[in-house]
Amino acid sequence: MRTRTGSLRRRLAAVVAGAVAVAVVLVAVLTWFVVASQLHSALDTSLDREATRVQRLIQANADWTGEGSSGCAYAVEPACVRRIDTSEPVGAGSGPLTVTEQAHAVATRESARARYTADGVRVAVVPTRTGEAVMVGVPTRQTETALTRTAIALAVAGAIGIVLAAALGYVVATVGLRPVRALDTAVRRVRDTADPHERVDVHRNDELGRLAGAFDEMLAELAAASDAQRDFVADASHELRTPLTTLRTNLQLLTDDRPLDEATRAALRAAVTEEITAMQATIDDLAELARGDRPGADTLTTVNLVSVVRSSAATAARRWGVSFRVQFPSSDVPVRVADGRLPRLLDVVLDNAGKYGAGEAVDIEVLDGRPVLVSIRDRGIGIPPEDRAHVFDRFHRAASARGLPGSGLGLAIAAQIVAASGGTITAAARGDGPGTEIVITLPAG
């Protein structure tokens, strides 16, 4: 990949100045060509008019001998006139009115008219009488002087335009790249401080403004992700510290030299096993949450919801010794859900209902529609109103549930799976008595 060096402002200023300079030069050159064409056209028109006047005078008066100077020294019309005939050879005469092949051809009627420039004089040759023609010349020095002055004026104007273009390019680059400099400063601050909470203070309704806004949004997402990661690590450390402390204490008792009876030793071994199992479950839940946090980690597949609900309800019933009453349509209910994660979603929610359901039956209802709705209602201790807004947060456990086993990650995993599937999950108090109702919506397959 080719790397460019140097300041973007200098390159942009050079591009703008170069473009304006090229435009100025092109306009100057085109102007000069237009002015030159117009002046030469005006000179030829004036010459043709004078030649026609002299032609008519000669044709009307056979004794007319002509006026003016053969040296073409005058700057007004007629400047110089000379009558020629076929007897004069080519090259006869001197100065700009020397007989030329074009003039001789007009006198012999081989050509109807001729026009050319010789020695700074624009000459027109027109026929008069049989075997004769008249040469009329007008000096071109006024036209050439005007063209020279025009060229000088255009050159000076072009030079001034190029200087102004360079200044304009610098100003445009300075003003136009101000948001880029602010963006660059913010990026450098983020790089140096590793703090994504920095913001780019640019308010423009153009491409650069939108770029700065997009960068601000990216920084906000990075800051949110960084904060969530920091909180996640802190919460995980806190949750793992307690079982590790318990494990260390129990292991010290088991390995201590003091004699322990077999019942105490068995109780300590059971406690160690229980803590290790709890830690393993917490670590597995943490790994699952971390995997689900990766963008694009899940693809959606179509699954029959009814069969998965049946299987998960049977598993939860065996685990908690609670009856799960399921109501669902007679036909299959396909839903689109994160690949392979629907059983985990239902296991988490039904496990929660069985754990906190106070041994009462749990009602499960599946409603086919768009979206598909799943309602899980238990008759347990319920969720206090102050905890409902945080029930799907990681490691959050209501005060009434802290004495029961669990890491506080189950409903967070459920919320993550539902969000990855494009659905919703809510928790509310049961309307017909004590308990909790979890409502899940999933896109129909």
C-alpha positions in Angstrom: 0.0 0.0 0.0 1.4 3.4 -1.0 1.9 5.8 1.8 1.7 9.6 1.1 3.7 12.0 3.1 3.3 15.6 3.8 0.4 17.8 5.0 -3.0 17.2 3.7 -3.6 20.9 4.0 -0.7 21.6 1.7 -1.9 19.0 -0.8 -5.4 20.3 -0.8 -4.2 23.9 -1.1 -2.0 22.9 -4.0 -4.9 21.1 -5.7 -7.3 24.1 -5.3 -4.6 26.6 -6.4 -3.6 24.5 -9.3 -7.2 24.1 -10.5 -7.9 27.8 -10.2 -4.6 28.6 -11.9 -5.3 26.3 -14.8 -8.7 27.9 -15.2 -7.2 31.4 -15.1 -4.6 30.5 -17.7 -7.2 28.8 -20.0 -9.5 31.9 -19.7 -6.6 34.2 -20.5 -5.5 32.2 -23.5 -9.1 31.9 -24.8 -9.7 35.6 -24.2 -6.6 36.5 -26.2 -7.6 34.2 -29.1 -11.1 35.7 -29.1 -9.8 39.3 -29.0 -7.2 38.6 -31.7 -9.9 37.0 -33.9 -12.2 40.0 -33.4 -9.5 42.6 -34.1 -8.3 40.8 -37.3 -11.9 40.4 -38.4 -12.6 44.1 -37.8 -9.4 45.0 -39.8 -10.4 42.8 -42.7 -13.9 44.3 -42.7 -12.5 47.9 -42.7 -10.1 46.9 -45.5 -12.8 45.3 -47.6 -15.0 48.3 -47.2 -12.2 50.7 -48.3 -11.3 48.4 -51.3 -15.0 48.3 -52.4 -15.2 52.2 -52.2 -12.0 52.6 -54.3 -13.2 50.0 -56.8 -16.5 51.8 -57.3 -14.8 55.2 -57.7 -12.5 53.8 -60.4 -15.3 52.0 -62.2 -17.4 55.2 -62.1 -14.7 57.6 -63.2 -12.2 56.4 -65.8 -9.9 59.4 -65.1 -9.6 58.7 -61.4 -5.9 58.1 -60.5 -6.2 57.3 -56.9 -5.3 58.9 -53.6 -3.1 58.2 -50.6 0.4 57.1 -50.1 2.0 54.1 -51.8 4.2 53.8 -48.7 1.2 53.1 -46.4 2.4 55.5 -43.8 -1.0 56.8 -42.7 -3.0 55.3 -39.9 -6.4 56.3 -41.4 -8.2 55.1 -44.4 -7.3 55.1 -47.2 -3.7 54.4 -46.2 -2.3 53.4 -49.5 -3.7 52.6 -53.0 -2.1 51.3 -56.2 -3.6 50.5 -59.6 -2.1 47.7 -61.5 -2.7 46.0 -64.9 -1.7 42.8 -66.6 1.4 44.4 -68.2 3.1 44.6 -64.8 5.0 41.5 -64.0 5.1 39.9 -60.6 7.5 41.7 -58.3 7.0 45.1 -60.0 7.0 48.0 -57.5 8.3 48.3 -54.0 7.0 48.1 -50.4 3.9 46.4 -49.3 2.1 47.1 -52.6 4.6 45.2 -54.7 2.8 43.1 -57.4 2.4 39.6 -56.1 1.1 36.4 -57.7 -2.3 36.9 -55.9 -2.6 40.5 -57.2 -1.6 39.5 -60.7 -4.2 36.7 -60.7 -6.9 39.3 -59.8 -5.8 41.6 -62.6 -6.0 38.8 -65.1 -9.4 37.7 -63.7 -8.0 34.3 -62.6 -9.1 35.2 -59.1 -12.1 37.3 -58.0 -10.4 38.9 -55.0 -7.3 38.5 -52.9 -6.3 39.4 -49.3 -2.9 39.0 -47.6 -0.4 40.6 -45.3 3.0 42.0 -46.4 5.5 44.2 -44.5 3.0 45.0 -41.7 0.3 46.0 -44.1 -3.0 44.2 -44.7 -3.6 44.3 -48.5 -6.8 43.7 -50.4 -6.8 43.3 -54.3 -10.0 43.8 -56.2 -10.7 44.0 -60.0 -11.7 47.3 -61.6 -11.7 47.4 -65.4 -10.6 44.8 -67.9 -7.0 43.8 -67.3 -6.7 46.1 -64.3 -7.0 45.8 -60.5 -6.5 48.0 -57.5 -4.4 47.2 -54.4 -5.6 48.8 -51.2 -3.5 48.5 -48.0 -4.2 49.3 -44.3 -1.3 49.2 -41.7 -1.7 46.4 -39.1 0.4 48.2 -36.4 -2.6 49.5 -34.5 -4.1 46.0 -34.4 -0.8 44.4 -33.4 -0.3 47.1 -30.7 -3.7 46.4 -29.3 -3.0 42.7 -29.3 0.3 43.2 -27.5 -1.3 45.3 -24.9 -4.1 42.8 -24.5 -1.6 40.0 -24.0 0.3 42.0 -21.4 -2.9 42.8 -19.6 -4.0 39.2 -19.6 -0.6 38.0 -18.5 -0.6 40.4 -15.5 -4.2 39.5 -14.7 -3.3 35.8 -15.0 -0.3 36.2 -12.6 -2.4 38.0 -10.1 -5.1 35.3 -10.5 -2.5 32.6 -9.8 -1.3 34.4 -6.7 -4.9 34.8 -5.5 -5.6 31.2 -6.3 -2.7 30.1 -4.1 -4.0 32.3 -1.3 -7.6 31.0 -1.9 -6.4 27.4 -1.9 -4.6 27.9 1.4 -7.7 29.6 3.0 -10.0 26.8 1.7 -7.7 24.1 2.9 -7.4 25.7 6.3 -11.1 26.3 6.8 -12.3 23.1 5.1 -9.9 20.8 7.1 -10.7 22.4 10.5 -13.1 19.5 11.4 -10.4 17.0 10.2 -7.9 18.6 12.5 -10.3 18.4 15.4 -10.9 14.8 14.5 -7.2 14.1 14.3 -6.7 15.8 17.7 -9.5 13.7 19.3 -8.0 10.5 17.8 -4.6 11.4 19.2 -6.1 12.1 22.6 -7.8 8.7 22.5 -4.6 7.0 21.4 -2.5 8.8 24.1 -5.0 8.4 27.0 -6.7 5.1 25.9 -9.9 6.8 27.0 -12.8 6.5 24.5 -14.9 9.0 26.4 -13.3 11.8 24.4 -15.7 13.6 22.0 -15.2 15.6 18.7 -16.7 19.0 19.0 -17.6 19.6 15.4 -21.1 20.8 14.3 -21.4 20.8 10.5 -24.1 19.6 8.1 -21.7 18.2 5.5 -19.5 15.2 4.8 -16.9 16.2 7.4 -19.6 16.9 10.0 -21.1 13.5 9.3 -17.6 11.9 9.6 -17.0 13.6 12.9 -20.5 12.5 14.1 -19.8 8.9 13.1 -16.5 9.0 14.9 -18.3 10.4 18.0 -20.8 7.5 17.8 -18.0 5.0 17.4 -16.3 6.5 20.5 -19.6 6.3 22.4 -20.0 2.6 21.5 -16.3 2.0 22.5 -16.8 3.8 25.8 -20.0 1.8 26.5 -18.2 -1.4 25.6 -15.2 -0.5 27.7 -17.4 0.4 30.7 -19.4 -2.8 30.3 -16.2 -4.8 30.1 -14.8 -3.1 33.2 -18.1 -3.7 35.1 -18.2 -7.3 33.8 -14.7 -8.1 35.0 -15.3 -6.4 38.4 -18.6 -8.3 38.9 -17.0 -11.6 37.8 -14.1 -11.1 40.2 -16.5 -10.3 43.0 -18.7 -13.4 42.3 -15.7 -15.7 42.1 -14.0 -14.4 45.2 -16.5 -15.8 47.6 -16.4 -19.5 46.4 -12.6 -19.3 46.1 -12.4 -18.1 49.7 -14.7 -20.9 50.8 -12.7 -23.4 48.8 -9.4 -22.3 50.3 -10.8 -22.5 53.8 -12.2 -26.0 53.3 -9.1 -27.2 51.7 -7.0 -25.9 54.5 -9.2 -27.7 57.0 -8.9 -30.9 54.9 -5.2 -30.7 54.7 -4.6 -29.5 58.2 -2.8 -31.8 60.6 -5.6 -31.7 63.1 -7.6 -35.0 63.2 -11.1 -34.8 61.7 -13.8 -37.4 62.1 -15.1 -39.0 58.9 -18.4 -37.2 59.0 -16.7 -33.8 59.1 -14.3 -34.8 56.4 -17.2 -36.0 54.2 -19.1 -32.7 54.8 -16.0 -30.7 53.9 -15.5 -32.8 50.7 -19.1 -32.2 49.8 -18.8 -28.5 50.4 -15.6 -28.4 48.2 -17.4 -30.3 45.4 -20.4 -28.0 45.7 -18.3 -24.8 45.5 -16.3 -26.2 42.5 -19.5 -27.1 40.7 -20.9 -23.6 41.4 -17.7 -22.0 40.1 -17.7 -24.2 37.0 -21.3 -23.1 36.3 -20.4 -19.4 36.8 -17.4 -19.8 34.5 -19.5 -21.5 31.9 -22.0 -18.7 32.1 -19.3 -16.1 31.8 -17.9 -17.8 28.7 -21.3 -18.0 27.1 -22.0 -14.3 27.8 -18.6 -13.3 26.4 -19.3 -15.4 23.2 -22.6 -13.8 22.7 -21.1 -10.3 23.1 -19.1 -10.7 20.0 -20.7 -8.8 16.9 -22.1 -11.3 14.4 -21.5 -14.2 16.8 -24.9 -15.8 16.1 -26.8 -16.7 12.9 -30.5 -17.1 12.9 -32.1 -20.5 12.1 -35.7 -21.7 12.0 -36.6 -24.0 14.9 -39.9 -25.7 15.9 -40.7 -23.9 19.3 -43.2 -26.5 20.4 -40.8 -29.5 20.5 -38.1 -27.4 22.3 -40.7 -26.2 24.9 -41.8 -29.8 25.6 -38.2 -31.0 26.0 -37.1 -28.1 28.3 -40.3 -28.4 30.4 -39.7 -32.1 31.0 -36.1 -31.5 32.0 -37.0 -28.7 34.4 -39.8 -30.8 35.9 -37.4 -33.6 36.7 -34.8 -31.2 38.1 -37.1 -29.3 40.5 -39.9 -31.8 41.1 -42.5 -29.2 39.8 -45.3 -29.7 37.4 -45.1 -27.6 34.1 -48.4 -27.2 32.4 -47.9 -26.4 28.7 -50.5 -24.9 26.4 -49.6 -24.6 22.7 -51.2 -24.8 19.2 -51.8 -28.3 17.8 -49.5 -27.6 14.9 -45.8 -26.7 14.9 -44.7 -23.1 15.6 -41.5 -22.2 13.8 -39.4 -19.3 15.1 -36.2 -17.7 14.0 -33.7 -17.8 16.8 -29.9 -17.7 17.3 -28.5 -21.0 16.1 -28.6 -23.7 18.7 -29.5 -21.3 21.6 -33.3 -21.8 21.9 -32.9 -24.8 24.4 -30.5 -22.7 26.5 -33.0 -19.8 26.5 -35.9 -22.0 27.7 -33.7 -23.9 30.2 -32.7 -20.7 31.9 -36.2 -19.3 32.1 -37.9 -22.5 33.2 -35.1 -23.3 35.6 -35.7 -19.9 37.2 -39.5 -20.6 37.4 -38.9 -24.0 39.0 -36.3 -22.6 41.4 -38.3 -19.6 42.7 -41.8 -21.1 42.1 -42.2 -22.3 45.8 -43.0 -25.8 44.5 -46.2 -24.7 42.7 -47.1 -25.6 39.2 -45.7 -23.4 36.4 -47.9 -22.4 33.4 -46.4 -22.2 30.0 -48.4 -20.8 27.1 -47.3 -20.5 23.4 -49.3 -18.2 21.2 -48.7 -18.5 17.4 -48.5 -15.1 15.6 -46.1 -12.5 14.3 -44.2 -12.4 16.5 -44.6 -15.7 18.4 -45.2 -15.2 22.2 -44.2 -17.4 25.0 -45.5 -16.8 28.5 -44.0 -18.5 31.6 -46.0 -17.9 34.9 -45.0 -19.2 38.3 -46.6 -18.8 41.8 -43.4 -18.2 43.7 -41.9 -15.3 45.7 -42.1 -12.9 42.8 -39.8 -10.0 41.9 -39.9 -6.9 44.1 -40.9 -3.8 42.0 -37.5 -2.1 42.7 -35.7 -5.1 41.2 -37.8 -5.6 38.0 -35.8 -3.0 36.0 -32.5 -4.9 36.8 -33.6 -8.5 36.7 -31.8 -9.0 33.3 -28.6 -7.3 34.4 -25.5 -9.4 34.9 -24.9 -10.7 38.4 -28.1 -9.0 39.7 -30.0 -10.9 42.3 -32.9 -9.7 44.4 -32.5 -9.8 48.2 -35.1 -12.5 48.5 -33.2 -14.8 46.1 -29.7 -14.5 47.4 -30.0 -17.5 49.7 -30.7 -19.8 46.7 -28.1 -21.3 44.4 -27.2 -19.4 41.3 -24.8 -16.8 39.8 -27.2 -14.1 38.7 -26.2 -14.7 35.1 -29.1 -16.9 33.8 -31.6 -14.1 32.9 -28.7 -12.0 31.5 -28.0 -14.9 29.1 -31.6 -15.3 28.3 -31.9 -11.5 27.4 -28.7 -11.8 25.3 -30.1 -14.8 23.3 -33.5 -13.0 22.8 -31.7 -9.8 21.6 -29.5 -11.7 19.2 -32.7 -13.3 17.8 -34.5 -9.9 17.3 -37.1 -10.5 20.0 -37.9 -9.1 23.4 -38.1 -10.4 27.0 -39.9 -8.8 30.0 -40.6 -9.7 33.6 -43.7 -8.6 35.5 -45.8 -9.5 38.5 -48.4 -12.2 37.7 -51.8 -10.6 37.3 -54.0 -13.3 38.9 -52.0 -13.7 42.2 -48.5 -14.0 43.6 -45.6 -14.9 41.3 -43.8 -13.8 38.2 -44.6 -13.8 34.5 -41.9 -13.8 32.0 -43.0 -12.9 28.4 -40.7 -13.7 25.5 -41.4 -12.7 21.9 -39.5 -14.2 19.0 -39.8 -13.6 15.2 -41.9 -16.1 13.4 -40.1 -18.5 11.1 
